[in-house]
Amino acid sequence: MSAMAPHPHTATHAPVTVHAADSPRAHREWDLLAAPTSFYCGAPWLEFSDTDHVAEARYLVAESTESTESTESTEVTASAGSGGADGTARPVAGLVAHWSPRENNERYVPERVFPDLDRADVLTLGGRRGYLSGPLAAPGLTPARRGAAFGALIDAAAAWRPAAQGRWWWPYLTGEDAGTVRTALSAAGHGPVAARLIGADCSIAVPEGGLDAHIAALTAKQRRTNARRELRAFTESGLRIVRATLAEHVDTLGPLLANVQQRYGHDHSAGQMTSLLRRQAGHLQDSSVVFLCRTPDDDRTIGFCLAYRHGRSLAVRVVGFDYDRLPGAAEYAQLAVYEPLRYCHESGLDRLELGMESFEAKCRRGAALRPLWALSHGLPAPAPGTPDARRDALLAALPAYEAELFRTATEAGPA
């Protein structure tokens, strides 16, 4: 791990020291900073995503000796979350930057996501897999101090890859996180920062009464009736759900995942998907939760859902099916929503993260939708009043009730 030169944002305040490494685990503070954020910001996921060797990664942590208890007159410089009165440097914030001119995931290529942009090499901040990012910062910082920390980290990332010419984008931020980052950078005089709607994801707040309470609270009688019908159909089919972890089932699950990928137009073979899951198991086994759907006659696995625990949440990652053997007993609903929700309730988890896509299926089973945003610097912003084709496409994919909520949530930009 290397320490870079201090990055003062004003000569009258203590500087931030940025430490850089090629792996998040080189920073003992990384997972401490990432704990309140998304699963996709944690070291295990980030290390796994780097195993494809498509991009170069830089993991940056900012430290300072200034205390969070400083008065307003000393709040321009970012400071550590827990102190500085003893002169000890504390972690302030963390950031991962990727340099990926050959990026093979079009959802992490700015001009593929936003066709009005010209091709340009940019730094990708916050991760390049998972479709959910977040700012890593110690608690108790004011916007100015948080912004100074983020500014120092972004400056260090830019210095690492001068070919980006200072251009960066930070995709897949929630409205709250995008607003936090944007406000913080503005308060520190680091900008301008543009924001664009990039997508949406779904999640469920786990109610105290578990699955029964969740279904009882669905917004429409028809949704409640449908959910109970799906649960009954699954029970009557004789199918059962077995819970496991990933490593011991990789060879079985790879072909089932490939079936889903191919069904939706992706050219991914069973061997490729098995290899992908094996790499995930190598980094994420301890946090993995697999729900296996098995037949009553020969105990064959005909479907699965892979999820990962992080803090008090469970993130559903992928599903897979043997479509030829499915009896049509609402297997998707059971594996992707109902059984993970049961698991969360039984395990004392607060939130079930369902990710992007399949919006209608998730919303009709009680998931809440939230907009996701991309921040950028050095890339042109759309002219005011320009039609937002991405927003229109998302609205068209939603049930009417959720579409109206989403329209309202996106009108004013990030919170």
C-alpha positions as CSV (number, residue, x, y, z in Angstrom):
1,M,0.0,0.0,0.0
2,S,1.4,3.4,-0.9
3,A,0.7,6.8,0.7
4,M,0.2,9.7,-1.6
5,A,1.0,13.3,-1.0
6,P,-1.5,15.2,1.2
7,H,-4.4,16.9,-0.6
8,P,-5.2,20.2,1.1
9,H,-8.3,22.0,-0.3
10,T,-7.2,25.1,1.4
11,A,-3.8,26.1,2.8
12,T,-5.4,27.2,6.2
13,H,-6.6,23.7,7.2
14,A,-5.0,20.4,7.9
15,P,-4.5,18.2,4.8
16,V,-5.9,14.8,4.0
17,T,-3.5,12.0,3.3
18,V,-4.6,9.5,0.7
19,H,-3.4,6.0,0.9
20,A,-3.6,3.9,-2.3
21,A,-3.5,0.1,-2.9
22,D,-4.5,-2.4,-5.6
23,S,-6.8,-4.3,-3.2
24,P,-9.4,-3.2,-0.7
25,R,-8.0,-5.6,1.9
26,A,-4.7,-3.7,1.9
27,H,-6.7,-1.1,3.9
28,R,-7.7,-2.5,7.3
29,E,-10.4,0.3,7.4
30,W,-12.1,-0.6,4.2
31,D,-14.9,-2.9,5.5
32,L,-15.4,-0.6,8.5
33,L,-16.2,2.3,6.2
34,A,-18.2,0.0,3.8
35,A,-20.3,-1.6,6.6
36,P,-23.3,0.9,6.4
37,T,-23.3,0.9,2.6
38,S,-24.2,-1.6,-0.1
39,F,-23.0,-5.2,-0.2
40,Y,-21.4,-4.3,-3.5
41,C,-19.1,-1.8,-1.7
42,G,-17.5,-4.5,0.6
43,A,-14.1,-5.9,0.0
44,P,-15.3,-9.5,-0.8
45,W,-17.5,-8.4,-3.7
46,L,-15.0,-5.9,-5.0
47,E,-12.2,-8.4,-5.0
48,F,-14.4,-10.9,-6.8
49,S,-15.3,-8.4,-9.5
50,D,-11.6,-7.7,-10.1
51,T,-11.0,-11.3,-10.9
52,D,-12.1,-10.8,-14.5
53,H,-8.9,-8.8,-15.1
54,V,-10.7,-6.5,-17.5
55,A,-10.0,-3.3,-15.5
56,E,-7.2,-1.8,-13.4
57,A,-8.4,-1.0,-9.9
58,R,-7.2,1.6,-7.3
59,Y,-8.5,1.5,-3.8
60,L,-8.1,4.8,-2.0
61,V,-8.6,5.7,1.7
62,A,-8.3,9.2,3.1
63,E,-7.0,9.9,6.6
64,S,-6.7,13.0,8.7
65,T,-5.8,13.9,12.3
66,E,-8.5,16.5,12.6
67,S,-11.4,15.6,15.0
68,T,-15.0,15.5,14.0
69,E,-15.7,17.7,16.9
70,S,-14.0,20.7,15.3
71,T,-15.9,23.9,15.1
72,E,-17.5,25.3,12.0
73,S,-14.5,27.5,11.4
74,T,-12.3,24.5,10.8
75,E,-14.6,22.3,8.8
76,V,-13.3,22.8,5.3
77,T,-10.9,19.9,5.5
78,A,-12.1,16.3,5.7
79,S,-11.4,14.6,8.9
80,A,-11.4,11.2,10.5
81,G,-14.6,9.9,11.9
82,S,-13.3,9.2,15.4
83,G,-10.7,11.7,16.3
84,G,-7.5,13.4,15.9
85,A,-7.0,15.1,19.2
86,D,-4.1,12.7,20.0
87,G,-2.5,13.4,16.6
88,T,-3.4,9.9,15.3
89,A,-4.6,9.7,11.7
90,R,-8.1,8.2,11.4
91,P,-9.9,7.0,8.2
92,V,-12.2,9.6,6.7
93,A,-13.5,8.1,3.5
94,G,-12.8,5.4,0.9
95,L,-13.2,5.2,-2.8
96,V,-12.5,2.6,-5.5
97,A,-11.6,3.8,-9.0
98,H,-11.4,1.6,-12.1
99,W,-9.6,2.4,-15.4
100,S,-11.4,0.2,-17.9
101,P,-11.0,1.3,-21.6
102,R,-11.9,-2.3,-22.6
103,E,-15.0,-2.6,-20.3
104,N,-17.1,-5.6,-21.4
105,N,-20.2,-4.7,-19.4
106,E,-22.1,-2.1,-21.5
107,R,-24.0,-0.9,-18.4
108,Y,-20.7,0.5,-17.1
109,V,-19.8,2.3,-20.3
110,P,-21.1,5.9,-20.2
111,E,-21.8,6.2,-23.9
112,R,-23.6,2.9,-24.1
113,V,-25.8,3.9,-21.2
114,F,-26.3,7.5,-22.5
115,P,-26.2,7.5,-26.3
116,D,-25.9,11.3,-26.5
117,L,-22.4,11.0,-25.1
118,D,-19.3,10.7,-27.3
119,R,-16.8,8.1,-26.7
120,A,-14.3,9.2,-24.0
121,D,-12.0,7.4,-21.6
122,V,-13.2,8.1,-18.0
123,L,-12.6,6.8,-14.6
124,T,-15.4,4.7,-13.1
125,L,-15.9,5.4,-9.4
126,G,-17.7,3.3,-6.8
127,G,-17.2,-0.1,-8.5
128,R,-17.9,-1.7,-11.9
129,R,-20.2,-4.6,-11.0
130,G,-23.4,-5.0,-9.0
131,Y,-25.4,-1.9,-10.1
132,L,-25.4,-0.4,-6.7
133,S,-22.7,1.9,-5.3
134,G,-22.4,4.3,-2.4
135,P,-20.1,6.7,-0.7
136,L,-17.8,5.3,2.0
137,A,-17.4,7.9,4.8
138,A,-16.9,8.0,8.5
139,P,-20.0,9.1,10.5
140,G,-20.3,12.6,11.9
141,L,-18.9,14.6,9.0
142,T,-20.4,17.9,7.8
143,P,-20.9,18.2,4.0
144,A,-17.9,20.4,3.6
145,R,-15.6,18.0,5.4
146,R,-17.1,15.0,3.6
147,G,-16.7,16.8,0.3
148,A,-13.1,17.7,1.0
149,A,-12.4,14.0,1.6
150,F,-14.2,12.9,-1.5
151,G,-12.4,15.6,-3.5
152,A,-9.0,14.5,-2.2
153,L,-9.8,10.9,-3.2
154,I,-11.0,11.9,-6.7
155,D,-7.9,14.1,-7.2
156,A,-5.8,11.1,-6.2
157,A,-7.7,8.8,-8.7
158,A,-7.2,11.4,-11.4
159,A,-3.5,11.6,-10.8
160,W,-3.3,7.8,-11.0
161,R,-4.7,7.8,-14.5
162,P,-3.9,11.2,-16.2
163,A,-5.3,9.8,-19.5
164,A,-8.8,10.3,-18.1
165,Q,-8.0,14.1,-18.2
166,G,-10.0,14.5,-14.9
167,R,-13.2,12.9,-16.4
168,W,-15.0,10.5,-14.1
169,W,-18.5,9.0,-13.6
170,W,-19.9,7.4,-10.5
171,P,-22.9,5.2,-11.6
172,Y,-25.7,3.5,-9.7
173,L,-26.1,5.7,-6.6
174,T,-29.4,6.0,-4.7
175,G,-31.0,9.4,-4.7
176,E,-29.9,9.9,-1.1
177,D,-26.3,8.9,-1.8
178,A,-26.1,10.9,-5.0
179,G,-27.4,13.9,-3.2
180,T,-24.9,13.4,-0.4
181,V,-21.9,13.2,-2.7
182,R,-23.0,16.1,-4.9
183,T,-23.8,18.4,-2.0
184,A,-20.5,17.4,-0.3
185,L,-18.4,18.1,-3.4
186,S,-20.2,21.4,-4.0
187,A,-19.6,22.5,-0.4
188,A,-15.9,21.8,-0.8
189,G,-15.7,23.7,-4.1
190,H,-15.1,20.6,-6.1
191,G,-17.3,20.4,-9.2
192,P,-19.3,20.9,-11.3
193,V,-21.0,17.5,-10.8
194,A,-23.8,16.5,-13.2
195,A,-26.5,14.0,-12.3
196,R,-28.5,11.7,-14.6
197,L,-31.1,9.0,-14.0
198,I,-29.4,5.7,-14.9
199,G,-31.9,3.1,-13.6
200,A,-33.9,1.8,-10.7
201,D,-33.8,-1.1,-8.2
202,C,-36.2,-2.8,-5.9
203,S,-36.1,-3.7,-2.3
204,I,-38.4,-4.8,0.6
205,A,-38.3,-3.5,4.1
206,V,-38.8,-6.7,6.2
207,P,-41.9,-6.2,8.4
208,E,-42.0,-7.5,12.0
209,G,-44.5,-10.1,11.1
210,G,-42.5,-11.6,8.3
211,L,-44.0,-12.9,5.0
212,D,-47.6,-13.0,6.3
213,A,-47.4,-9.4,7.3
214,H,-45.8,-8.4,4.1
215,I,-48.6,-10.0,2.0
216,A,-51.3,-8.5,4.2
217,A,-49.8,-5.0,3.5
218,L,-49.7,-5.3,-0.3
219,T,-51.3,-2.2,-1.9
220,A,-54.1,-4.0,-3.8
221,K,-56.5,-6.8,-3.0
222,Q,-55.7,-8.5,-6.3
223,R,-52.0,-8.5,-5.3
224,R,-52.7,-10.1,-2.0
225,T,-54.9,-12.7,-3.6
226,N,-52.3,-13.5,-6.2
227,A,-49.6,-13.8,-3.6
228,R,-51.6,-16.3,-1.5
229,R,-52.5,-18.2,-4.6
230,E,-48.8,-18.5,-5.5
231,L,-47.8,-19.8,-2.0
232,R,-50.6,-22.3,-2.2
233,A,-49.6,-23.5,-5.6
234,F,-46.1,-24.1,-4.5
235,T,-47.1,-26.0,-1.4
236,E,-49.5,-28.2,-3.4
237,S,-46.8,-29.0,-6.0
238,G,-44.7,-30.9,-3.5
239,L,-41.6,-28.9,-4.3
240,R,-39.4,-27.9,-1.4
241,I,-36.8,-25.3,-0.7
242,V,-33.5,-26.2,0.8
243,R,-31.0,-23.6,2.1
244,A,-27.3,-24.0,1.5
245,T,-24.2,-22.1,0.8
246,L,-22.6,-21.7,-2.7
247,A,-19.4,-23.7,-2.9
248,E,-20.8,-27.2,-2.7
249,H,-23.4,-26.6,-5.4
250,V,-21.5,-24.7,-8.1
251,D,-21.5,-27.5,-10.7
252,T,-25.3,-27.9,-10.3
253,L,-26.1,-24.2,-10.4
254,G,-24.0,-23.1,-13.3
255,P,-26.1,-24.7,-16.1
256,L,-29.3,-23.4,-14.4
257,L,-28.0,-19.9,-14.4
258,A,-26.9,-20.3,-18.1
259,N,-30.5,-21.2,-18.9
260,V,-31.7,-17.9,-17.6
261,Q,-29.0,-15.9,-19.3
262,Q,-29.7,-17.6,-22.7
263,R,-33.4,-17.1,-22.3
264,Y,-32.9,-13.4,-22.1
265,G,-30.5,-13.1,-25.0
266,H,-27.1,-13.5,-23.4
267,D,-24.5,-15.8,-25.0
268,H,-23.3,-17.4,-21.8
269,S,-22.5,-21.1,-21.7
270,A,-23.0,-23.5,-18.7
271,G,-19.2,-23.6,-18.4
272,Q,-18.9,-19.9,-18.2
273,M,-21.6,-19.6,-15.6
274,T,-20.1,-22.4,-13.5
275,S,-16.7,-20.7,-13.6
276,L,-18.3,-17.4,-12.6
277,L,-20.0,-19.0,-9.6
278,R,-16.8,-20.8,-8.6
279,R,-15.0,-17.5,-8.5
280,Q,-17.8,-16.0,-6.5
281,A,-17.5,-18.9,-4.0
282,G,-13.8,-18.3,-3.7
283,H,-14.4,-14.8,-2.4
284,L,-18.0,-14.8,-1.1
285,Q,-18.7,-18.2,0.3
286,D,-19.0,-17.1,3.9
287,S,-21.8,-14.6,3.1
288,S,-23.6,-16.7,0.5
289,V,-27.1,-18.0,1.0
290,V,-28.5,-20.3,-1.7
291,F,-32.2,-21.3,-1.9
292,L,-32.5,-24.6,-3.8
293,C,-35.8,-25.7,-5.3
294,R,-36.0,-29.5,-5.3
295,T,-38.5,-32.0,-6.8
296,P,-40.5,-34.4,-4.6
297,D,-39.8,-37.5,-6.6
298,D,-36.0,-37.5,-7.2
299,D,-34.9,-34.6,-5.1
300,R,-33.5,-32.9,-8.2
301,T,-32.6,-29.2,-8.1
302,I,-34.7,-27.4,-10.8
303,G,-34.2,-23.9,-9.6
304,F,-32.2,-21.7,-7.3
305,C,-31.7,-18.2,-6.0
306,L,-28.2,-17.0,-4.9
307,A,-28.1,-14.2,-2.3
308,Y,-25.5,-12.6,-0.1
309,R,-25.7,-11.3,3.5
310,H,-24.2,-7.9,4.3
311,G,-24.9,-6.3,7.7
312,R,-28.6,-6.4,8.3
313,S,-29.6,-6.9,4.7
314,L,-29.8,-9.7,2.1
315,A,-28.9,-9.0,-1.5
316,V,-30.5,-11.3,-4.1
317,R,-28.0,-11.7,-6.9
318,V,-29.2,-14.3,-9.5
319,V,-31.7,-17.0,-10.1
320,G,-31.5,-20.1,-12.3
321,F,-34.0,-22.7,-13.6
322,D,-34.3,-26.0,-15.4
323,Y,-37.2,-24.7,-17.5
324,D,-38.1,-28.1,-18.9
325,R,-38.8,-29.6,-15.5
326,L,-40.7,-26.7,-13.9
327,P,-44.3,-27.6,-13.0
328,G,-45.4,-24.0,-13.1
329,A,-45.9,-23.5,-9.4
330,A,-44.8,-19.9,-9.1
331,E,-41.2,-21.0,-8.6
332,Y,-39.7,-17.6,-9.4
333,A,-41.9,-15.9,-6.8
334,Q,-41.0,-18.5,-4.2
335,L,-37.2,-18.4,-4.9
336,A,-36.7,-14.7,-5.6
337,V,-39.1,-13.1,-3.1
338,Y,-41.0,-15.2,-0.6
339,E,-38.3,-17.6,0.6
340,P,-35.6,-14.8,0.9
341,L,-38.1,-12.8,2.8
342,R,-38.8,-15.7,5.2
343,Y,-35.0,-16.0,5.6
344,C,-34.6,-12.3,6.4
345,H,-37.4,-12.4,9.1
346,E,-36.0,-15.6,10.7
347,S,-32.4,-14.2,10.7
348,G,-33.3,-10.7,12.0
349,L,-32.4,-8.9,8.8
350,D,-34.1,-5.6,8.0
351,R,-33.9,-5.3,4.2
352,L,-34.2,-7.6,1.2
353,E,-32.4,-6.1,-1.8
354,L,-33.9,-7.4,-5.1
355,G,-31.8,-5.4,-7.6
356,M,-32.6,-4.2,-11.0
357,E,-34.9,-5.5,-13.8
358,S,-38.1,-7.6,-13.6
359,F,-39.7,-4.5,-12.1
360,E,-43.3,-5.5,-12.6
361,A,-42.8,-9.0,-11.1
362,K,-41.1,-7.5,-8.1
363,C,-43.4,-4.6,-7.6
364,R,-46.5,-6.7,-7.8
365,R,-45.1,-8.8,-5.0
366,G,-44.5,-5.9,-2.7
367,A,-41.1,-4.4,-3.6
368,A,-40.5,-0.7,-3.4
369,L,-38.8,1.0,-6.3
370,R,-36.1,3.7,-6.0
371,P,-34.3,5.7,-8.7
372,L,-30.6,5.2,-9.3
373,W,-28.4,8.0,-10.5
374,A,-25.0,8.5,-12.2
375,L,-22.9,11.5,-11.2
376,S,-20.1,12.7,-13.5
377,H,-17.5,15.4,-14.0
378,G,-16.1,16.4,-17.3
379,L,-18.9,14.8,-19.4
380,P,-21.5,17.0,-21.0
381,A,-24.9,17.2,-19.3
382,P,-28.1,17.1,-21.3
383,A,-29.6,20.4,-22.2
384,P,-32.5,21.5,-19.9
385,G,-35.8,20.2,-21.2
386,T,-34.2,17.4,-23.2
387,P,-36.5,14.3,-23.2
388,D,-35.2,11.6,-20.9
389,A,-35.6,8.3,-22.9
390,R,-34.2,6.3,-20.0
391,R,-36.8,7.6,-17.6
392,D,-39.6,7.1,-20.2
393,A,-38.5,3.4,-20.7
394,L,-38.5,2.8,-17.0
395,L,-41.9,4.3,-16.5
396,A,-43.3,2.1,-19.3
397,A,-42.0,-1.0,-17.5
398,L,-43.7,-0.3,-14.2
399,P,-47.2,-1.0,-12.9
400,A,-49.4,2.2,-12.8
401,Y,-49.1,2.7,-9.0
402,E,-45.3,2.5,-9.0
403,A,-45.0,4.5,-12.2
404,E,-46.6,7.5,-10.6
405,L,-44.4,7.2,-7.5
406,F,-41.3,6.9,-9.6
407,R,-42.3,9.9,-11.8
408,T,-42.6,12.0,-8.7
409,A,-39.3,10.7,-7.2
410,T,-37.3,11.6,-10.3
411,E,-38.8,15.0,-11.2
412,A,-36.5,17.0,-9.0
413,G,-33.3,14.9,-9.4
414,P,-31.3,13.3,-6.6
415,A,-32.4,14.1,-3.0
